Amino acid sequence: MGLEDRDSVRILREAFEPGPGSERLVGEFYTRWFAADLTARDLFPPDMAGQRQVFAHAMRWLCDELIAQRAEEPVAFLAQLGRDHRKYGVTPEHYAGLQDALLATVRTTLTDRWDARLEEAATDVVTLAVGVMSGAGEAETAPPFCDGTVLEHLRPTRDVSVIRLKMDHHIDYHAGQYVSVQVPQWPRRWRFLSPAIPADPQGYVEFHVRSVAGGMVSTTILGETRPGDRWRLAAPHGAMHVDREAGDVLMVAGSTGLAPLRALIMDMCRFAANPRVHLFFGAKYPCELYDLPTLWEVASMNPWLSVTPVSEFDFDPPWAAEYPDNRPPRGLHVRQTGRLDEVVTRYGSWGDRQILVCGRPEMVAATRSALIAKGAPAERIQHDPLGN
């Protein structure tokens, strides 16, 4: 029965449930793989804790989709993963070693429940995952990554950096997508960042990076990035977009969640006629609304765009004096005070709009819930995966 044996796939899925059992299984899998192929260890950062959690989550999701007999999305996801993994230098031999190590570890872990049906199902699940990833990676002809040089590092506020780069050649992405980024201080530790401008034929890219508590990469970017640094960018991800034929748009951006929405707005400026766009841009303090001057300039020339700044507090902290004054000229909407999700829903449900929400996972989740509670259809709300 293989993939159609839902009971056996469910047993496999349960092995990856969060807890000590899953941690032992995943840890043993990586140990077995690295012992059999010493080059595989070089594909990963020194700290494997996050990687182990991501792997277990991916296995649970894949099994859930197969139990529900949904194959299209898992195959597309695995193919994208295979194309993206080229940036690590993964080879067909690595995939073969992964498959052998994972099947051997699962067989050992589930020895008390192992039978012919479970073996067939587990083999089919692992073979599907490895086969699709390996095949998609081998079939892809585009370069796995592109290097570029940092031109400018601006600090508009204490916890935000604006990084401008010139890539060695044009990189192709859609406005609203995010890309994998590796900085020289942290080799093999990739982070997703959203370009703040549409793809440029000359290879110019801009990123807005907020320092995250405990985030090694973001903290390093803010504290150590210098002009001349060489960054590496890999394949784009994400499907957030504006359908210019599908009616007016609500955008909600928390801090550097502005970046992909800003790219979409700039991309829309290419057209003479657009749906109306209302952007709520929020931060904790007024001084952290770092890109208001740019938004004011765009809105002043494009009557379809309205911008409402939002800050949780109505005052700036003392450290704000050390950074540029981000207040725009008069003409932008009056700044509102309060939590972003609360301010947005004061205006109603926005149920007739295309809705795009970007920012920290907590803000996105709170805003999505508040909009749905007000009556906005969940299917009209777009956001990137909350793990990003």
C-alpha positions as CSV (number, residue, x, y, z in Angstrom):
1,M,0.0,0.0,0.0
2,G,2.9,2.4,0.7
3,L,1.8,6.0,0.6
4,E,-1.9,5.0,0.6
5,D,-1.4,3.2,4.0
6,R,-2.6,6.0,6.2
7,D,-2.3,4.1,9.4
8,S,1.4,3.3,8.8
9,V,2.1,6.9,7.7
10,R,0.4,8.1,10.9
11,I,2.8,5.9,12.9
12,L,5.7,7.5,11.1
13,R,4.3,10.9,11.8
14,E,3.9,10.2,15.5
15,A,7.6,9.4,15.8
16,F,8.4,13.0,15.0
17,E,5.9,14.5,17.5
18,P,7.6,17.1,19.8
19,G,9.2,15.5,22.8
20,P,12.2,13.5,24.0
21,G,11.4,10.6,21.6
22,S,11.5,12.8,18.5
23,E,14.6,14.6,19.7
24,R,16.4,11.3,20.1
25,L,15.3,10.1,16.7
26,V,16.3,13.2,14.9
27,G,19.6,13.5,16.8
28,E,20.4,9.8,16.0
29,F,19.6,10.4,12.3
30,Y,22.0,13.2,12.0
31,T,24.7,11.3,13.9
32,R,24.3,8.3,11.7
33,W,24.4,10.4,8.5
34,F,27.4,12.4,9.5
35,A,29.3,9.3,10.6
36,A,28.7,7.7,7.2
37,D,29.5,10.9,5.2
38,L,31.9,13.3,6.8
39,T,31.2,15.9,4.1
40,A,27.5,16.1,5.1
41,R,28.4,17.8,8.4
42,D,29.9,20.7,6.5
43,L,26.5,21.5,5.0
44,F,25.2,22.7,8.4
45,P,26.0,25.4,10.9
46,P,27.8,24.4,14.1
47,D,24.6,24.7,16.2
48,M,22.2,22.1,15.0
49,A,19.4,22.7,17.5
50,G,17.3,24.8,15.2
51,Q,18.0,22.5,12.2
52,R,16.8,19.5,14.2
53,Q,13.5,21.2,15.1
54,V,12.9,22.3,11.5
55,F,13.5,18.8,10.2
56,A,11.1,17.2,12.6
57,H,8.5,19.8,11.8
58,A,8.9,19.2,8.1
59,M,8.5,15.5,8.5
60,R,5.3,16.0,10.5
61,W,3.9,18.3,7.9
62,L,4.8,16.0,5.0
63,C,3.1,13.0,6.8
64,D,0.0,15.1,7.5
65,E,-0.3,16.0,3.9
66,L,0.1,12.4,2.7
67,I,-2.4,11.2,5.3
68,A,-4.9,13.7,3.9
69,Q,-4.0,12.4,0.4
70,R,-2.7,15.8,-0.7
71,A,0.3,15.3,-2.9
72,E,0.5,18.4,-5.0
73,E,1.6,20.9,-2.4
74,P,4.2,18.5,-0.8
75,V,5.7,17.8,-4.2
76,A,5.9,21.5,-5.0
77,F,7.4,22.2,-1.6
78,L,10.0,19.5,-1.8
79,A,11.0,20.6,-5.3
80,Q,11.5,24.1,-4.1
81,L,13.5,22.8,-1.2
82,G,15.7,20.8,-3.5
83,R,16.4,23.8,-5.7
84,D,17.1,25.9,-2.7
85,H,19.4,23.4,-1.1
86,R,21.8,23.8,-4.0
87,K,23.2,26.9,-2.2
88,Y,24.6,24.5,0.4
89,G,26.5,22.4,-2.1
90,V,24.3,19.4,-1.7
91,T,25.1,16.5,-4.1
92,P,23.2,13.4,-5.2
93,E,25.6,11.4,-2.9
94,H,24.5,13.5,0.1
95,Y,20.8,12.7,-0.7
96,A,21.6,9.0,-0.9
97,G,23.3,9.1,2.4
98,L,20.4,11.0,4.0
99,Q,17.9,8.4,2.7
100,D,19.9,5.5,4.1
101,A,20.5,7.1,7.5
102,L,16.9,8.2,7.9
103,L,15.4,4.8,7.1
104,A,17.9,3.0,9.3
105,T,17.1,5.4,12.2
106,V,13.4,5.1,11.8
107,R,13.6,1.3,11.6
108,T,15.6,1.2,14.8
109,T,13.4,3.7,16.7
110,L,10.1,1.9,15.7
111,T,11.5,-1.6,16.0
112,D,8.6,-2.7,18.3
113,R,6.0,-1.6,15.7
114,W,8.0,-2.4,12.5
115,D,6.4,-4.7,10.0
116,A,6.2,-5.1,6.2
117,R,3.5,-2.4,5.9
118,L,5.3,0.2,8.0
119,E,8.6,-0.5,6.1
120,E,6.9,0.0,2.8
121,A,5.2,3.2,3.9
122,A,8.3,4.6,5.5
123,T,10.4,3.7,2.5
124,D,7.9,5.4,0.1
125,V,7.7,8.6,2.2
126,V,11.5,9.0,2.5
127,T,12.0,8.0,-1.2
128,L,9.4,10.5,-2.3
129,A,11.0,13.3,-0.3
130,V,14.6,12.6,-1.3
131,G,13.7,11.8,-4.9
132,V,11.8,15.0,-5.5
133,M,14.4,17.2,-3.8
134,S,17.3,15.5,-5.6
135,G,15.6,15.5,-9.0
136,A,14.5,19.2,-8.8
137,G,18.0,20.2,-7.7
138,E,19.7,18.4,-10.6
139,A,17.1,19.8,-13.1
140,E,17.6,23.4,-12.1
141,T,20.0,25.3,-14.5
142,A,20.0,28.7,-12.8
143,P,23.0,29.5,-10.5
144,P,22.3,28.4,-6.9
145,F,23.3,31.8,-5.5
146,C,24.7,35.2,-6.4
147,D,27.3,37.3,-4.5
148,G,27.2,41.0,-4.1
149,T,29.0,43.9,-2.4
150,V,27.6,46.1,0.4
151,L,27.5,49.7,-0.8
152,E,25.8,51.4,2.2
153,H,24.9,50.6,5.7
154,L,22.5,53.2,7.2
155,R,21.1,53.2,10.8
156,P,17.8,55.2,10.7
157,T,17.0,54.0,14.3
158,R,18.6,52.0,17.1
159,D,17.3,48.6,16.1
160,V,17.0,48.9,12.3
161,S,19.6,48.8,9.5
162,V,19.1,49.6,5.9
163,I,21.6,47.7,3.8
164,R,22.2,48.5,0.1
165,L,24.1,46.1,-2.2
166,K,25.2,45.8,-5.8
167,M,25.0,42.2,-6.9
168,D,27.5,40.7,-9.3
169,H,24.6,40.2,-11.7
170,H,20.9,40.7,-11.9
171,I,18.9,38.5,-9.5
172,D,15.3,37.7,-10.3
173,Y,12.5,37.9,-7.7
174,H,9.0,39.2,-7.6
175,A,8.2,42.2,-5.4
176,G,6.8,40.8,-2.2
177,Q,9.1,37.7,-2.1
178,Y,11.9,37.0,0.3
179,V,15.4,35.6,-0.4
180,S,17.9,33.5,1.5
181,V,20.9,35.6,2.6
182,Q,24.3,34.6,4.0
183,V,26.6,37.2,5.5
184,P,30.4,36.7,5.7
185,Q,30.4,36.7,9.6
186,W,28.1,33.7,9.7
187,P,28.9,31.2,6.9
188,R,26.4,28.4,6.4
189,R,23.8,30.2,8.5
190,W,21.2,31.5,6.1
191,R,18.5,34.0,7.0
192,F,15.4,35.1,5.0
193,L,15.2,38.8,4.2
194,S,12.7,40.6,2.0
195,P,14.0,43.1,-0.6
196,A,12.6,46.5,-0.1
197,I,12.7,47.4,-3.8
198,P,11.6,45.6,-6.9
199,A,14.2,43.5,-8.8
200,D,16.6,45.9,-10.5
201,P,18.2,45.1,-13.9
202,Q,21.5,46.4,-12.7
203,G,21.5,44.2,-9.6
204,Y,20.9,46.8,-6.9
205,V,19.1,45.4,-3.8
206,E,18.0,47.0,-0.5
207,F,17.2,45.2,2.8
208,H,15.7,46.5,6.0
209,V,17.0,44.5,9.0
210,R,15.7,44.7,12.6
211,S,17.8,43.4,15.4
212,V,16.0,40.4,17.1
213,A,16.7,39.6,20.7
214,G,19.0,36.6,20.7
215,G,19.3,36.7,16.9
216,M,22.9,36.2,16.1
217,V,22.7,37.1,12.4
218,S,20.5,40.2,12.8
219,T,22.7,41.5,15.6
220,T,25.8,40.9,13.6
221,I,24.3,42.7,10.6
222,L,23.5,45.8,12.7
223,G,26.8,45.8,14.5
224,E,29.4,44.6,12.0
225,T,28.2,45.2,8.4
226,R,30.6,47.5,6.5
227,P,30.7,48.8,2.9
228,G,32.7,46.3,0.9
229,D,31.4,43.2,2.7
230,R,30.4,40.4,0.4
231,W,26.9,38.9,0.9
232,R,25.5,35.9,-0.8
233,L,21.8,35.7,-1.9
234,A,20.0,32.5,-3.0
235,A,16.6,31.6,-4.4
236,P,13.5,33.7,-3.7
237,H,10.5,32.3,-1.9
238,G,7.0,33.4,-1.1
239,A,3.9,34.3,-3.1
240,M,2.6,37.5,-1.5
241,H,1.3,39.7,-4.2
242,V,-1.3,42.4,-5.2
243,D,-3.8,41.4,-7.9
244,R,-4.4,44.7,-9.7
245,E,-7.7,43.4,-10.9
246,A,-9.1,42.1,-7.6
247,G,-10.1,45.4,-5.9
248,D,-8.6,47.7,-3.3
249,V,-5.8,46.7,-0.9
250,L,-5.1,46.9,2.8
251,M,-1.4,46.6,3.9
252,V,-0.3,46.3,7.5
253,A,3.4,46.5,8.2
254,G,5.1,46.2,11.6
255,S,8.6,47.7,11.6
256,T,10.8,46.1,8.9
257,G,7.8,44.1,7.8
258,L,7.5,47.2,5.7
259,A,10.2,46.0,3.2
260,P,8.2,43.6,1.0
261,L,5.1,45.8,1.1
262,R,7.3,48.8,0.1
263,A,8.6,46.8,-2.8
264,L,5.1,45.9,-4.0
265,I,4.0,49.6,-3.7
266,M,7.1,50.7,-5.7
267,D,6.3,48.0,-8.3
268,M,2.8,49.3,-8.6
269,C,4.1,52.8,-9.3
270,R,5.0,51.6,-12.8
271,F,1.3,51.7,-13.7
272,A,-0.9,54.8,-14.3
273,A,-4.0,53.3,-12.7
274,N,-4.0,51.1,-9.6
275,P,-6.4,49.9,-6.9
276,R,-6.5,52.0,-3.8
277,V,-3.9,51.0,-1.2
278,H,-4.1,51.9,2.4
279,L,-0.9,51.2,4.3
280,F,-0.7,51.1,8.1
281,F,2.9,51.3,9.2
282,G,3.5,50.6,12.9
283,A,6.3,50.6,15.4
284,K,6.7,50.9,19.2
285,Y,7.9,54.6,19.2
286,P,7.3,57.3,16.7
287,C,11.1,57.5,16.0
288,E,11.0,53.9,14.8
289,L,8.8,54.7,11.9
290,Y,12.1,54.8,10.0
291,D,10.9,55.1,6.4
292,L,8.1,57.6,6.6
293,P,9.9,60.2,4.4
294,T,10.1,57.7,1.6
295,L,6.5,56.7,2.0
296,W,5.4,60.4,2.0
297,E,7.2,61.0,-1.3
298,V,5.6,58.0,-2.9
299,A,2.2,58.9,-1.6
300,S,2.5,62.5,-2.7
301,M,2.9,61.4,-6.3
302,N,0.5,58.5,-6.3
303,P,-3.1,59.4,-5.2
304,W,-4.1,55.8,-4.9
305,L,-1.8,55.3,-1.9
306,S,-2.7,56.4,1.7
307,V,-0.4,55.9,4.6
308,T,-1.3,55.9,8.3
309,P,1.7,55.8,10.7
310,V,1.0,54.0,14.0
311,S,3.0,53.9,17.2
312,E,2.3,52.1,20.5
313,F,3.6,55.1,22.5
314,D,3.1,58.8,21.8
315,F,6.6,59.8,22.8
316,D,10.2,59.0,21.9
317,P,12.8,57.5,24.2
318,P,16.0,59.5,25.1
319,W,18.1,57.4,22.7
320,A,16.1,58.7,19.7
321,A,18.2,61.9,19.8
322,E,21.2,59.9,18.5
323,Y,19.4,59.0,15.2
324,P,17.9,60.9,12.3
325,D,14.5,62.6,12.7
326,N,12.2,60.3,10.7
327,R,9.2,62.6,10.7
328,P,8.0,63.4,7.2
329,P,6.8,66.8,6.0
330,R,3.2,67.6,6.6
331,G,0.7,65.9,4.4
332,L,0.8,62.3,5.5
333,H,-2.0,60.9,7.5
334,V,-2.0,61.9,11.1
335,R,-0.1,59.3,13.2
336,Q,-2.3,57.1,15.4
337,T,-1.4,55.7,18.8
338,G,-2.0,52.2,20.0
339,R,-1.4,48.6,19.1
340,L,-1.3,48.0,15.3
341,D,-4.0,45.4,15.2
342,E,-6.3,47.5,17.4
343,V,-5.8,50.7,15.3
344,V,-6.3,48.9,12.0
345,T,-9.6,47.3,13.1
346,R,-10.9,50.6,14.5
347,Y,-11.6,51.4,10.8
348,G,-13.8,48.3,10.3
349,S,-13.3,44.7,9.0
350,W,-11.7,45.6,5.7
351,G,-13.5,42.6,4.4
352,D,-13.8,44.0,0.9
353,R,-10.0,44.4,0.5
354,Q,-7.0,42.3,-0.5
355,I,-5.2,42.2,2.8
356,L,-1.4,41.8,3.2
357,V,0.2,41.7,6.7
358,C,4.0,41.7,7.4
359,G,6.1,41.9,10.5
360,R,6.9,39.8,13.5
361,P,5.0,36.6,13.8
362,E,3.2,37.7,17.0
363,M,2.0,40.9,15.2
364,V,0.9,39.1,12.1
365,A,-1.0,36.5,14.1
366,A,-2.7,39.2,16.3
367,T,-3.6,41.3,13.3
368,R,-5.0,38.4,11.4
369,S,-7.1,37.2,14.3
370,A,-8.4,40.8,14.9
371,L,-9.4,41.2,11.2
372,I,-11.1,37.8,11.1
373,A,-13.0,38.7,14.3
374,K,-14.2,41.9,12.7
375,G,-15.5,39.9,9.7
376,A,-12.6,39.9,7.2
377,P,-12.5,36.6,5.2
378,A,-9.5,34.5,6.2
379,E,-8.8,33.6,2.6
380,R,-8.3,37.2,1.7
381,I,-5.4,37.7,4.2
382,Q,-1.9,37.1,2.9
383,H,1.2,36.8,5.0
384,D,4.5,34.9,4.8
385,P,5.0,31.7,6.9
386,L,5.1,32.8,10.5
387,G,8.4,30.9,11.0
388,N,10.1,33.4,8.8
